[in-house]
Each structure stands twice: as structure tokens, then as C-alpha cells.
Amino acid sequence: MRIAVTGSIATDHLMTFPGRFGDQLIAEQLDRVSLSFLVDELQIRRGGCAANIAFGMGCLGLTPVLVGAVGTDFADYRSWLERHGVDCDSVHISELHHTARFLCTTDEDHNQIASFYTGAMAEAREIELGPIADRLGGLDLVLISPNDPAGMLRHTDEARQRGIPFAADPSQQLARMPGEEIRQLVEGAAYLFSNDYELGLIAQKTGWSDEEILDRVGVRVTTLGPKGARIDRKGEPSLHIPPAPELGKADPTGVGDAFRAGFLSGLAWGLSLERCGQIGNLTATHVLEQVGCQEYELSQRVFLERFAAAYGSEAAGEVGGHARCHYA
């Protein structure tokens, strides 16, 4: 299965605040917030939604096609991704801008306040999917993950025009985009990814009810944080996927991207939606246990052992027939 992962490619600047954001908010003055947080540390890591998702798929043994825009400072990052199985031949290199920057502060309850500098990502709107499909002999699925909004809309429209199934993942851009653009991203998606808060925001901004959203997509996948994930299809009971137990909690940044990487890998292997959700949950757990979105290692033996412990040996046997984790 040939999957193109479109979206942001960025450098993450991750900071931690030794307190709770909520304790600093004054209820009567939320319309004029002015706050500064003294953070304990700064860690610089590789990131960006599309790059994180592609990295996770590569670590599971696939060869995802990364589609996004970067600056000329991408050389080392590109080498890293290619060493982990990612096809970077369709990444656009800007001659004018640096690779995007993500700046995120996390409090002790794992709440986050973040900003994103677009940089070269603004040129994602110049990327055509047609030449990518031609190079690969066709595409089976295009994931539209957070990116330059104009680029997201262009990729969605082109996927529709070319008859390429697409997965909508507007998540981080929901705050920026108006309802009409969100409707354009979601309508006709084979898959819709979001967390439970983002799903509420989609409904609020589009004016669609829960049923109306399901009318417009094939499969709706909603991550629920420590409660796992939920998979919904029109006219069928919801499927709840329990979380995979974690060994510890370090930082939640990139957890959603890792879930998508695992889920899409299961799709590429032709596994059931339940198995896809389980793979997504366990991949996400690996990110939660590290600081940084691409600092984890997927060991074939350990991954399958943890999968069996979480979801049973039969499920692990199905996944083990396909997964080819990079580390022994």
C-alpha cells in the first residue's frame, strides 16, 4: 500500500513549566491574558506532524512517502529520516525560508501551550500530488495532516479530483481555520483523525452534528488520551480500543502523530480497524515515554511482547506477521 504523508516538517523546541497553567489564570480576566512562564529546560528535537508520522511508519518497517516543504537546513534531518525508512524524494526545498519551528511549553499536568512558526512550510501549497503519484506508480492513500492551510486545502482538492482516497487530520490547524475550510477538508474523507476535544471543535465550527460528521466520512478515529481510542462508522457500534500500558510518562508531544503512524501501518498491512487502533495505541505509548517525537526505538521483540501483554497473544501474532521493527 503506497501512502503519502503530507504535512508539517519542523524542529521542536520543547520546554517544561514546573506548575499548572490553570493556576495562573484569573477567571474574570481571560479576555486579556498576559502571562510569562519561567521554564526549567529547553530541548530541541526533530518534529513536524508529517515527519513524525512518517518516522513511526518507517520504524514499523514501511516506506512512507513524506510530502512537505523545508528549508536548505534539512540535510541532516533528511538523512535521519531516510535511515529510518522514509522516502523523502517528494519533499520540497525552499530557497528562501528555514524549516518550520514548533515551540511548546508543557506543565506538570501535561497541558500544553504552543506556537508554530511557518517558515518554509508556507510553500507546501506549491506541491502537486500528481507527479508524486506518477513517480510511485499511483497512491493508495494520502494523509492530509496539519500543514500550511492553503496546502492542506490544495492537497485535499487534488486527491478528490484524482480519485485518491484521503485521510483528514486537521487537528492543530482547527484553531486557525474557519468552518467552511474545515468542511472542505473533512467532506468525503476515507478516514478522519482527531482527539476528543478536536472532534468537538470540528462540530462547533462546521455546525455538523455527530451523525452528520459520520455521514461525510468513511471511518472516524478519535484518540482519547489515557482512555485509548474510539473508532466509529456510520450505522455500526463504536469500537473502543483500550490504551496500551506505559512504563512512564515523560512528555506528550507527538503522541497523536505516533498513534496515526501505527494506525496507518495497520491499514497498509490490511489488518482490522481494531488491530490498527491497537498498533496506534502502543506506538503512541512509546512516544509518551520519551522527550521528543522521534527519540523512541521500536524493537521487534519488545514491541510484540508489549503488544501481547496489552491485547493478547493472538493479536500479537497477527501484527507480528507484518511488523518489521528496525531494532532487534
C-alpha positions, 0 to 999 in steps of 0.5 A: 500500500503506497501512502503519502504523508503530507504535512508539517516538517519542523524542529521542536523546541520543547520546554517544561513549566514546573506548575499548572497553567490553570493556576495562573489564570484569573477567571474574570480576566481571560479576555486579556491574558498576559502571562510569562512562564519561567521554564526549567529546560529547553530541548530541541528535537526533530518534529513536524506532524508529517515527519513524525508520522512518517518516522513511526511508519518507517520504524514499523518497517514501511516506506512512507512517502513524506510530502512537505516543504523545508528549508536548505537546513534539512540535510541532516534531518533528511538523512535521519529520516531516510535511515529510518525508512522514509522516502523523502524524494517528494519533499520540497526545498525552499530557497528562501525560508528555514524549516518550520519551528514548533515551540511548546511549553508543557506543565506538570499536568501535561497541558500544553501551550504552543506556537508554530512558526511557518517558515518554509512550510508556507510553500507546501501549497506549491506541491502537486500530488500528481507527479508524486503519484506518477513517480510511485506508480499511483497512491493508495492513500494520502494523509492530509495532516496539519500543514500550511492551510492553503496546502492542506486545502490544495492537497485535499482538492487534488486527491478528490479530483484524482480519485485518491482516497484521503485521510483528514487530520486537521487537528492543530490547524482547527484553531486557525481555520474557519468552518467552511475550510474545515468542511472542505477538508473533512467532506468525503474523507476515507478516514478522519483523525482527531482527539476528543476535544478536536472532534468537538471543535470540528462540530462547533465550527462546521455546525455538523452534528455527530451523525452528520460528521459520520455521514461525510466520512468513511471511518472516524478515529478519535484518540482519547488520551489515557482512555485509548481510542474510539473508532466509529462508522456510520450505522455500526457500534463504536469500537473502543480500543483500550490504551496500551500500558506505559512504563512512564510518562515523560512528555506528550508531544507527538503522541497523536502523530505516533498513534496515526503512524501505527494506525496507518501501518495497520491499514497498509498491512490490511489488518482490522480497524481494531488491530490498527487502533491497537498498533496506534495505541502502543506506538503512541505509548512509546512516544509518551515515554520519551522527550521528543517525537522521534527519540523512541526505538521500536524493537521487534521483540519488545514491541510484540511482547508489549503488544501481547501483554496489552491485547493478547497473544493472538493479536500479537501474532497477527501484527507480528506477521507484518511488523518489521521493527528496525531494532532487534 
